[in-house]
Structures are given as structure tokens and as C-alpha cells.
Amino acid sequence: MKKVVSFGRWLSKWFTLFVVLWAVFNYFVPSFSAPVVANTKYLLGVILFGMGLTLTGQDFKRIVEKPIPVLMGTVAHYVIMPGLAWLLCLVFQLKGATAAGVILVGSCPSGTSSSVMAYLAGGDVALDVSIEALSTLLAPVMLPTILYLFAGQYVKVPTQSLFMSTLEIVVLPIVLGVVVHTFFGKRLATVLDFLPIVSQLAILAIIGAVVSANHANLFTAATAVVIPVVMLHNLLGYT
């Protein structure tokens, strides 16, 4: 078990390098991850189920006990990031699906990477986890609404199907994870040690699938504009 934990820490330390190398590999050998493309939603479900397994009653209790900071963080998340994405689309004059994609990225609920950034920045990780939980539970409503408001001018937003898919892919796995943790918490110690590795491998598989499916369009005139927009969006969000 110690070897598993040690490997997980080593993988976390070099994860960014692995992401870059894996993306490059799949760009030149797109057929390798092609079979994974159709299963990316299940991999996302695995990652979010793992997130649910790590949540405890205290994380939700904190929302009720200290609602102001949690609500402020959640509102900031659903205002700042989509707002920045929309402004960047205006500044860089993005249109159509490209603009909608940038706004979609800015509208997604915060994930486990947010906790990592809070930890590295010396922030309140417990508070961050509660904001993650609340923003994720609100995602089926907030995601279609924000896209309708900000991206509706660029593309037609299928709000109803987006609501159902977000509920199925994002919220349901997390709720199942929380339920399993609630009833089998003490028996999950061994499983939780494997979670970081499983999540990281699932993320790598998704990245490989995305690069494989889009390798022909990754380096075009359109993406040359999107790359600095995405970088600015992340940097401004961290700021």
C-alpha cells in the first residue's frame, strides 16, 4: 500500500509533464486513443464519483454553518469566470462555436484541481471543497443558464438536453460517491488511497481521446487565436 501511495505522489509531482508528453504522443499517433473517444463521459463519471467519495458530511454542513463565504465563492465562480470568457471573446472578436467553447470552459463548475490550487496558495482548502460541492450541485441549472445568456448570441444553446446531460454526467456520479462514502466510509480507506492514481489516469485517457479526435484541427488559424485566449482566461481567473 505504501508503494501505491508513493507512486501516486510521484505521478502527481510529474503529472503536468505526463500531460504534455501524452498529448504530443496522441497528436502524432491519434489512432492509439481513438477507441476511448466514445467513452469519455464514463471516464468523467469515474473522476467525479471519486470526488464524491472524498466528500464528507462536514463539507456540506459547512455550507449551512458558514453560508456567506461559501455563497460568495460560488457566486464569484459563476460570475467571474464566464464574465472573463465573454469579455475575452469580445476583445479577440471570437465568433460561433469557438466563442461558445471558450464561454463553456469558463462556465464549468470548479473541480478537484481547485482544491490543489487553494492548497498550493495557502488558502482555506476546506472552504474550497464546500464551494466545489455547491457549485457542482448547481451546475445543471447554472451551466445552461449562463450559456444561454453569454453564448446564445453565437450558437443555439440546447438548454434542456444540457441540463439532463450535466445532471447525468456531473451530479449523479458525485451524489453516488457521497452516498457510498456515507454508508461505507470506514471500509473505503484502501480505495481512497487508489483514487488519485485512478483519477489521474482517467484524466490522461480523456486528454488522449480529445487530442486524438481533434488532432487535424489543433494547429490551425482558429486555434492560434484560441490558445492565448485560454491562457489569459486561466491567468486572469487565478489573479
C-alpha positions in Angstrom: 0.0 0.0 0.0 2.9 2.4 0.8 4.2 1.8 -2.7 0.8 2.7 -4.2 0.7 6.0 -2.2 4.3 6.7 -3.1 3.6 6.1 -6.8 0.6 8.4 -6.6 2.7 11.2 -5.1 5.3 10.7 -7.7 2.7 10.8 -10.5 1.2 13.9 -9.0 4.6 15.6 -8.9 5.3 15.0 -12.6 1.6 15.0 -13.8 1.9 18.2 -15.9 4.9 16.7 -17.8 2.9 13.5 -18.4 0.0 15.5 -19.7 2.2 17.3 -22.2 4.0 14.1 -23.4 0.8 12.2 -23.6 -0.9 15.0 -25.7 2.1 15.1 -28.0 2.1 11.3 -28.4 -1.6 11.2 -29.3 -1.2 14.1 -31.7 1.3 12.0 -33.7 -0.4 8.7 -33.1 -4.1 9.6 -32.9 -5.3 6.0 -33.6 -3.9 5.0 -30.2 -6.6 6.7 -28.1 -9.3 6.7 -30.8 -11.3 3.8 -29.1 -11.5 5.9 -25.9 -13.3 8.8 -27.6 -16.8 7.3 -27.3 -16.2 6.5 -23.6 -15.0 9.9 -22.3 -18.3 10.6 -20.4 -17.8 7.4 -18.4 -14.2 8.5 -17.6 -15.6 11.8 -16.4 -18.1 9.9 -14.3 -15.3 7.9 -12.7 -13.4 11.1 -11.8 -16.5 12.8 -10.3 -17.5 9.6 -8.5 -14.1 9.7 -6.9 -14.6 13.3 -6.0 -17.9 12.3 -4.3 -16.1 9.6 -2.3 -13.8 12.2 -0.8 -16.7 14.5 0.3 -18.0 14.2 3.9 -21.0 15.5 5.8 -18.8 18.2 7.2 -18.2 19.6 3.7 -22.0 20.1 3.3 -22.5 21.1 6.9 -20.1 24.0 6.4 -22.4 25.4 3.7 -25.1 25.7 6.3 -22.9 26.9 9.2 -20.9 29.4 7.2 -23.1 30.2 4.2 -21.7 33.7 3.4 -18.1 32.7 2.3 -19.4 29.6 0.5 -22.0 31.6 -1.4 -19.6 34.4 -2.1 -17.1 31.9 -3.6 -19.8 30.1 -5.6 -21.2 33.4 -7.0 -17.7 34.7 -7.8 -17.1 31.4 -9.6 -20.2 31.7 -11.7 -19.8 35.4 -12.4 -16.0 36.0 -12.8 -15.0 33.0 -15.0 -17.9 33.2 -17.5 -17.7 37.0 -17.5 -14.0 36.9 -18.3 -14.6 34.4 -21.0 -17.3 36.6 -22.6 -15.0 39.7 -22.4 -12.1 37.8 -24.0 -14.4 36.7 -26.8 -15.3 40.4 -27.4 -11.7 41.6 -27.2 -10.4 38.9 -29.6 -13.5 39.0 -31.7 -14.2 35.3 -31.5 -17.3 34.0 -33.2 -19.6 31.0 -33.5 -18.6 27.7 -31.9 -15.2 28.9 -31.0 -16.6 31.7 -28.8 -19.2 29.3 -27.3 -16.5 26.8 -26.5 -14.5 29.4 -24.6 -17.6 30.5 -22.6 -18.4 26.9 -21.9 -15.0 26.3 -20.4 -15.5 29.4 -18.2 -18.9 28.2 -17.1 -18.0 24.7 -15.9 -18.2 24.0 -12.1 -14.9 24.0 -10.2 -13.3 20.6 -9.8 -10.7 18.9 -7.6 -7.9 20.9 -9.3 -9.4 24.0 -7.5 -8.5 22.3 -4.1 -5.0 21.7 -5.3 -4.6 25.4 -6.3 -6.1 26.5 -2.9 -3.6 24.2 -1.1 -0.6 25.5 -3.1 -1.7 29.1 -2.5 -2.0 28.6 1.3 -5.8 29.1 1.1 -8.7 27.6 3.0 -8.9 24.2 1.4 -11.9 23.1 3.5 -13.8 26.2 2.3 -12.8 25.5 -1.3 -14.1 21.9 -1.1 -17.5 23.2 0.1 -17.6 25.7 -2.8 -16.7 22.9 -5.2 -19.6 20.8 -3.8 -22.1 23.6 -4.0 -21.0 24.8 -7.5 -21.2 21.3 -8.8 -24.7 20.6 -7.4 -25.8 23.9 -9.0 -24.2 23.1 -12.4 -27.3 21.6 -14.1 -29.1 24.9 -13.6 -26.2 27.3 -13.8 -24.5 25.9 -16.9 -27.4 26.0 -19.3 -28.4 29.5 -17.9 -25.0 31.0 -18.3 -24.5 29.6 -21.8 -27.9 30.9 -22.8 -27.1 34.4 -21.6 -23.5 34.6 -22.8 -23.2 32.2 -25.7 -26.7 32.4 -27.0 -25.6 35.2 -29.4 -23.1 32.8 -31.0 -24.9 29.5 -31.2 -28.2 27.9 -30.3 -28.0 26.5 -26.8 -29.9 23.3 -26.2 -30.7 24.2 -22.6 -32.9 21.2 -21.8 -30.5 18.5 -23.1 -27.6 20.3 -21.5 -29.5 20.3 -18.1 -30.0 16.5 -18.4 -26.5 15.6 -19.6 -25.0 17.8 -16.8 -27.2 16.0 -14.3 -26.2 12.6 -15.6 -22.5 13.1 -16.1 -21.6 15.6 -13.3 -24.1 15.5 -10.4 -25.2 11.8 -10.4 -21.7 10.3 -10.0 -20.9 12.8 -7.2 -24.1 12.0 -5.4 -23.5 8.3 -5.7 -19.9 8.8 -4.4 -21.3 10.7 -1.4 -23.9 8.0 -0.7 -21.2 5.3 -0.9 -18.9 7.2 1.4 -21.8 7.8 3.9 -22.6 4.1 4.3 -19.2 2.5 3.7 -16.8 5.3 4.8 -14.7 3.3 7.2 -14.2 0.5 4.7 -13.0 2.8 1.9 -9.6 3.6 3.4 -7.8 1.3 0.9 -9.9 2.5 -2.0 -9.3 6.2 -1.2 -5.5 5.6 -1.5 -6.0 4.5 -5.1 -8.3 7.4 -6.0 -5.6 9.9 -7.0 -4.0 7.4 -9.4 -7.3 6.4 -10.9 -8.4 10.0 -11.4 -5.1 11.0 -13.0 -5.1 8.0 -15.3 -8.7 8.8 -16.3 -7.7 12.5 -17.0 -4.8 11.3 -19.2 -7.2 9.0 -21.1 -9.6 11.9 -21.7 -6.8 14.1 -22.9 -5.6 11.4 -25.2 -9.1 11.0 -26.6 -9.6 14.7 -27.1 -6.3 15.2 -28.9 -7.0 12.1 -31.0 -10.4 13.2 -32.1 -9.2 16.8 -32.9 -5.6 16.3 -34.0 -6.4 17.6 -37.5 -7.7 20.9 -36.2 -5.3 21.6 -33.3 -2.9 23.8 -35.2 -5.0 26.0 -37.5 -5.5 29.7 -37.8 -8.6 29.4 -35.4 -6.7 27.6 -32.7 -3.8 30.1 -33.0 -6.2 32.7 -31.6 -7.8 30.4 -29.0 -4.6 29.4 -27.3 -3.7 32.9 -26.0 -7.4 33.4 -25.0 -7.4 30.2 -22.9 -4.1 31.1 -21.3 -5.4 34.6 -20.5 -8.6 33.2 -19.1 -6.8 30.9 -16.7 -4.3 33.6 -15.6 -7.0 36.2 -15.1 -9.0 33.7 -13.1 -6.1 32.8 -10.8 -5.5 36.5 -10.3 
